[in-house]
Amino acid sequence: MLDPEINDSERLYKAIKKSIPGQWNEKLDQPTSAAFKDSQGVSVDRDGGRSDGKIIHSFKESFDLRAVISVTAQQCWDQGTHPIAKPLSDNPYHAEIHRSPEKIMLTAGQAKRLSRLALTDYFKGSSQL
């Protein structure tokens, strides 16, 4: 059972889907700020003690991926954003990143900073990941 509170060191993983244009900068091979812009909250999965490989595998089963990126909860809080556990009936690891306790959509600056902090954990076509 996952703790309902997200701790500082938890990694939050985001699927970058091929079907959503503009979330990946092909020239720089990194996410754009658009990956962190969603009026309903930035959908992520908590690591929940799982390995990168297990998380990436679960995303591959669910989505047509371009990439998987991650940030730590601490990095989110450092940017003034609020990661919130939002488990779903079919995904206990689901969480969202919100702008603040009262507002959902991140500011342009928050989204840009998180996109620059994000690690690329998987990139389709790369033999290294």
N, C-alpha and C positions, 0 to 999 in steps of 0.2 A: 504494500500500500504506500503510495507516494504521500509525502508530507504536503498538506495543502499550501504551505508557505514555500516559495521558491527561495533557495539559499544562494548566497553570493557567488559561489563557485560553480553552480550548475551551468552547463552549456545549453543554449537554446538554438535548435536547428531549424532552418528554413529551407523548404523545397523551392527551387527556382524552376518553374515549369516552362516547357517549350511553348505551351499554348498561351502564355501571358507575355506579350511583347514588351520590350523596354526595360526589363528587370536585369538584363545582363549586358555589360559592355564587351562586345566581341573583340575590339581592338586591345583593350587592357586586360581581358580575361578576369573580370571582377564584377561584382554586383553593382548596380546603379542604386541611387536613392529610391527609385520607384519600387524596389523590392521591399522597402520598409514603409510604403505608403498604402494604407488601406483604411477606408472610412469605417470599417467594422472591426478594426484591430488587426495588427500584424500577427498572422497565424504562425505559430512555431510549435515544435515538440521539445519538451524537456528531455534531458538525457536520461534521467531516472535510473542512473547506475548502469545503463546499457553502453556497449562499445559503439564507436563510430560506425563500424561495419554493420552492426545489427540495425542501427538507426537508418543508415543509408539503404540497406536492404528493404526495410519496411517502406521507405519512400519510393524506391524503385517499383515495388509491388503495387503502389497506389497511384503513381503519377508518371507521365512521360517527362522525365527530368532533363534539364539542361545542366543543373548543378545542385549541390547542397552546401549551404553556408551556415556558419554558426557564430554566435557571440556569447559571452558570459552574462549572467544576470547582473553581475557587478558592473560590467561595461554599460549595460542598459541604465542602471541607476545612476552611474556617473554622467550620463547624458540627460538626466532628468526624466527618463521614461520609466514606466512601471510595468514590469512583467507580472502577469496574473495567471495563476493556474485556472484553466477552464476545461477540465476533463470532459470528454464526450463519452457516450455509451460504448462506442467502438474504439475509443482511443483515450486511455487514462493519462497519457503523456501530453495531451494537447494543452497549449497555453496561448496567451496573446500578449503582445507588447502594446501598451497604451501610452498616450501622451502624458497623462496625469491621472490621478484618481477620479477626476471629474470629466475629462475629455478623452476621446478615443484616438482620433487620427493624429499621428505624429506631426510635428512641425517639419518644414523643409530642412531646417538645420539639424534636427534630431535624426531624420532619415539619412541625410548625407553623412553625418558623423558615424552612424551605425554601419552604413555600407562600407565606409573606409576601414572600420575596425574588424569587420567580418572576416573570418577565415574561410577559405574554400576547402571543404572537406571532401568534396567529390565534384568532378567535372567530366561530363560525358565525352568520351573520346580520348581522355588522358589515361595513359597506361600507368601513371604514377599514383593515381588516386583510386 
